[in-house]
Amino acid sequence: MAGHRRPGAVLAGSEIVGTWRARGSGRRVEVTVTGFAALSAAVRRALEVEARTVAEVRGAKEALLRIE
């Protein structure tokens, strides 16, 4: 469907532990992660880094990570 993107997979090692979607443009990108179970502190820290990378690739100055 035009304009609708499917969620990406969140990998921890070789295991899929959730999904993610990114929205926004301009100055800020919001990355929403939905875990299949509680995510470890290490995975959460890695997601912060990845959210900043997504924002940078999209030309945004700021990344906002939401974990559901």
Secondary structure as UniProt FT lines:
FT   TURN            2..3
FT   STRAND          8..12
FT   TURN            13..14
FT   STRAND          15..25
FT   TURN            26..27
FT   STRAND          28..35
FT   HELIX           41..57
FT   TURN            58..59
FT   STRAND          62..67
//
